[in-house]
Amino acid sequence: MNSPLTQPELLRYARHLSLPEFGPEGQQRLKNARVLCIGTGGLGSPLALYLAAAGVGTLGLVDFDVVDYTNLQRQIIHTTPDVGRSKVESANEKIAAINPFVQVDAIDAKLTSANALDLFKNYDIIADGTDNFATRYLVNDACVLTGKPNVFASVFRFEGQASVFATERGPCYRCLYPEPPPPGMVPSCAEGGVLGVLPGLLGIIQATEVIKLVCNIGEPLIGRMLLVDALTMKFQELRLKRDPACPLCGAHRTIHALIDYDQFCGLRGEPTAMTGDIQPEELKRRLDAGEKLFILDVREPHEYQIANLGGHLIPLNDLPKRLNELDPNREIITHCKMGGRSSQAVDFLRQQGFKNVRNLTGGINAWSEKIDPKVPKY
C-alpha cells in the first residue's frame, strides 16, 4: 500500500477530488496503481502522458526503439531534439517534467515470449500500444496467462478501435481474431499511413479505460469494441462475447504457454533462395558489379520524392495497366518502403508470365539501414 496523498498531491489533483464518483479514494487508487504501457509511440505517447498527469503511481514503459524524425508527426511525447534517443529515455524525461510524483519503470527492451510473463506479473493493468500483430497476440496471451486486463487500441489511416480484453467476464483478443491475417495482407501504419491526431484520440480513450478500471468507476469497454472513423467523426460500438471454443480463454483451452509469435503470424518466411527475395547486400554487390538489373519502385509518387534508389516508378495500383513498360526478358527487382507492396507486385508479375522477378527484402528502409544511411527513412 502506498503512502496517503500528500498536501501537494491533494492540490495537484483537486479537480479529480471534486468528482463525486472519484474523490480522494479514487485518487488513492491511482496512486497505488501499477500500469504497464507496451510501446511509447503513437498510442503510447498520449496514453503515458495522461496516465502520468492523472497520478498513476507506477508507470512501466516498454520500448526498444529510438526516436525517428518521422515519429514526430504523431508521437507527441518526443520532440525534435530527441531524434536518435531511446524512446523510453525520452518519455521518462517528459513524464518527470509533467508529474514528479510518478515512478517510471523505463524498460529499454523488446517485449518477447521470454520476458513478458515476468514483466506483466509486476503490474495491475497492461495497456497495449503496439502496431504489429505478433506483439498484439503476445500481449493478449500474456495478459490471459497472468490474469491482467489488456486495455487495447489500434489505428490505421483514419480509423481506430479500442476495447478491454482478458478480464474475468469478457473476451480476449483471440476470441475476436483467432488467427492473424496473412503476412502483407494488412499494411502497417508505416506502409498505409495514419492521420497524426488519430493515435492521440485512441490513446486518450485507452487512458480513460485504464483510469476507470483502476478506480472501479463507469462502464469499461469489456465485451465492447469501440470503432472510430475520424473522417466522418462517427463512433460505433460492437458487442463482443467470449468464444467458448477459444484456445486461450475458452472452456477447453489448449494454449498454456507463450509461443513464437513471429512464426505464428508468418513473419519468418522460407530462406531467400526459396522465396526469391533479394537482400540489400546482394543487390548492392550486383549493382556495383555493373549488372543490368531493372529496379521497379512500386510506391506512390510522393514517396519517391522523399527517397528513392533511382528505379522506375510504377505505383502498385497502376501496374496492371502499365505492363508494357516492363521487359519480361530482363531481371526485375521490385521494392517499396518495407517490402509488403513489392511482394504483391512480384506475385502479380509472375502471374502475368514474368519469370525473373524478385523482391527487395525490407524495401528502401532496409537499404537505408544496411547500405546507405543517406537515403532517408520515413
N, C-alpha and C positions, 0 to 999 in steps of 0.2 A: 504493500500500500504506500503510495507516495505521500509526501507531506501535505498538510492542508494548504489551501490557497493563501498566498501572501497578500499583503496590502497592495503592492504594485500590481499583482495579478488581478486582484479584485477590481482595480481601477482600469486595467487594460481590457478586461472582458466585461465591462459594465453593461454593454448593450446585450450581451448574452444573458446576464444575470437578471435583466429586466423581463425576459421572456417567461411567462408563467409555466410553459411546458418544459423549460430548460432550467433556469435558476442556478444557484450555487451547486446543487447536486449534479446537474448536467456538466457543468464546467469541471467539477472534480473528477467526473468520469473521463472527460477528455484528458485531463492532466495525468490520470493513471493509465491511459491507453497506450498501447504499443502497436503501431501501424507500419507495415512494410510496403513500400512502393516499388514495384518492378518497372524500372525504366525512369529516366529523368528527361524524356524527350517531349514530344508534342502534348501528350496526355499527362505525363508525369510532372511537367512544369507547373501548370495551374493547380494540379492536384496537391503537389507538395507545398506550394506557396500558401494555398488556402488552408490546408490542414495545419501548417505551422502557425499561420495567423490566428486560427481558431483556438490554438492552445493544446494540440495533441502533445502529450508529454514526451514520448519517444517516437521518432520518425526514422525508419530504416529506408535507405536509398540503395538500390542495387542497379548498377550500370557499369559496363566495361568499356564504353565508347568514349571518344573525345569530342569536344565541340567542333563542329564543322561550320563553315561560313553559310552553307545552305540551310542549316538548322535555324538560323536566326529569324526566319520568316514566321515561325510558329512556336519555337521552344523558348518562351519568354523568360525563363529563369536564367538563361545565358545571355551574355552581351558580347559585343564585338571584341573587346579585349580578351574574352575567354576563349577565342578560337585557338584550337590546339591543346587546350587544357582538358584534364579529366572532367567528365560531366558531373560526377558525384562531388568532386572538389569544388567545382563552380557552384553547384546547387547548395552545397553545405555553407558556402560563404554567404549566399543570398539569404538563406534561411536564418542564419545567425544574425544578419542585419535586421531582418523582419521581427524576429522574436527570440531573444536570448534565453528565454525560459524553456525552449525546446531542446531536447537532447537528440542529436542527429547521429545515427549509425551510418557512416559513409562506407559502403561496401563496393569497392572498385574491383568487381569481378563479374564474370559471366554466370548467369543462373544456369545450372546444369542438373542432370539427374543425380549427380554425385553430391551436390551441396544443398539442394532445395529443401529436403526434409529437415535437415539440421537448422537451416535458416528460418524456416516457417515456424518451427516449434517455439521460437522465442518471441513471437508476435501474436496479437489478438485477431487482427484482420489483415488480409492481403489485398492490395489494390493493383490490378493488372493494367499497366500502361504500355504493353508491348505492341509490336507491329508485325509479328510474323506468327504463322500457325504453329510451328514447332514449340516455341516458348509458351504460346497460349495454352496448348494441351498440357505442357509440363506444369504450368501454374495451376491449372484446373485439377490435374490428378494429384499434385502435391497438397492442394487445399483439401480435397476429399480425404486423402490418407492421413492428414494431420488434424482434420476437423476444424479447419479455419474457413470463415466466409471469404468468398472470392468476389470482390467488387470489380466488375468488368466493364470495359468500354473499348470501342474500336471506331476508327474513322477511315473514310476513303472518299476522295474528291469532295463532294458537297454533302455527304451523308454520314451519319454516325448511329451507333446503337449502344445501349447501356443496360446492364442487368446486375443482379446479385445472385451468384451461383454458390453451390456447395454448402448450403445450410441444411439443418435437420429436416426442414419441412419443404424444401424447394429442390428444383432440378440442378444438375451440374451442366457444364458446357457440353459434355459428351451426350447428354440427353437430347440436346438440340442439334448438335453436329457430331454424330457418331464417328464419321470419317472425315479427314481433311480433303479439300479439293485437290485434283491432280496438280502437280507442280507446273507453274506457269499459267494455270487457268485463271487465277485471280491475281491481277497485277498488284504489286506492293504500292505503298504511297509514294515511294521513290520513283516508281515507273508511271503510275497513274496520276500522281499529283494529289494535293489536298489543299483546300482553302485554309489559309493560315489561322483564321479565327475559330474554325470548327473544332480542333483539338482543345482549344480553350473552353468552349461551350461544354464538350463532353467531359473534360477533366474536372470542371466545376460540378457537374452532375455526379461524378464519382465521389468528389469530396463531400458533397451533400449526403450521399448514401452512407459513406463511412461515418459521418457525424451522427446520422440517425441510428445506425447500428450500435455505435458506442454508447449513445445516450438513451437508447431504447425509446425513441420517440417516433411518431409518424408511421408511415407505411413504406418500408423499404421495397425496392424493386425485386422482391423474391417472388418467383413464379410469373414475372412480367418482363417483357423486353420493350424498352423504350426506343422507338425509331425516330430519328431526327433528319429532316430534309431542310438544309439551310437555304436552298434556293427559293423554296416556297414558304419557309419558316412554318412548316407543319410538323406536329408531333403526333405519332401514332403509338398505340400500345398493343402488343401481342400477349396473350395469355399462354404461359408455358406450364407444362406438367412434367413431373419426374417420370422418366421412362422405366417401367418396371423391369424391362429387359436390358437396361443399361449395364454394360460390363463393369462399370466402376462403382456406381451407387445404387444399382438395382438389387432385387431380392436375391439373385444368384450371381453375385459379382465374380468375375474371372480375373480382374486386374487387382493385384495385391501389392504391387511394387512399381516403381517408376521404370520406364523403358527408354530405349534410344529414340528420341523424338524426331531427330533429323531423318532417321531411317523410316519412322512411321509416316512422316509427311513426304517421303520420296525425295528428300534433298540430297541423298547420296546416290548418285547415278552410277552407271557402269563406268569402267575405265574409259579414258579418252579414245582409245583405239576402237572401242565398241560403239560409242555414241557418234564418233566422227567430229566431236568438238576439237577445237584447236586452242591451246593455251597461249597466253600473251607472249611468253618467252619463245615459243616455236614460231609464232607469226613474226616476231621481231627478227629472229635469226634468218628466216626465209626472205624477208624484205631486204635485209642487209646484204643478202647474197645475190640480190638483183632478180629474184624470181618474179615473173609477171603474174601476180595474183590480182584478182578483181575484188576490191573491198566494197561491199554493199552495205550502206548505212540505212537501216530501216526506221530510224527515229523521225521525229517531226522537224520541220524547218527551224523552229525557234531553238530546238535542242542543238541542232547543227551549228547555229550561230554561237552558242555558249562554248562548245568544244567539239572538235572533230578530228578524225585521222586522215582527212583528205579523200575519203571514199566517195563513191557515187551515191547520192541521196535519193532513195525512193521510200517514202513512208510505207509502213506495213499495209495500211488500208488501200494504198494506191498500187500495190504490187500486182494484183491480177490484171489491171488494165495497162501496165507498163512493162510487161514481159518482153516486149520487142526490144527493149533497151539492154537486155542481157544476152550474152553469148553462151549457149549451152555447152560449148566446147572448151570454155575457159574454166579454171578452178575459181570458184566464188567463195569468199569468206564474208559471212554476214555478221553484223554486230549492231547492238543497240546500246542502251545505257548499262544494263546489268545482265543481259542475256536472255530474258524472257521472250521479248518480241522477236528477236533474231532467231530463236529456236523455232518459233512458229513459222517464220519465213523459210527456214530450212525444210521443215515438214511440207510446206506448200510447194516449194520449188521441186522437191523430189517427186511429189505427186504429179507435177507438170512435166516430168521427164528429165529434169536436171540431175545428172549423176554425180557431178563433182562439186558438191556444195557443203560447206562446214560452218559451224557457229563458233564465234569467239567467246570462250568461256569467261563469264563475268563482265563482258561488254567493255565499254570505254572506261568505266570506273576501275576495272581490273587493270586495264592498260595504264591508267594514271598511277595506280598503286605499285605496280610491279615493273613498269618500263619507263614511263616518262611523267614525273610528278608535275611538269609544267602544263600538262593537259588538265584543265580544271575538272574537279569532281563536282557534281551538282545534285 
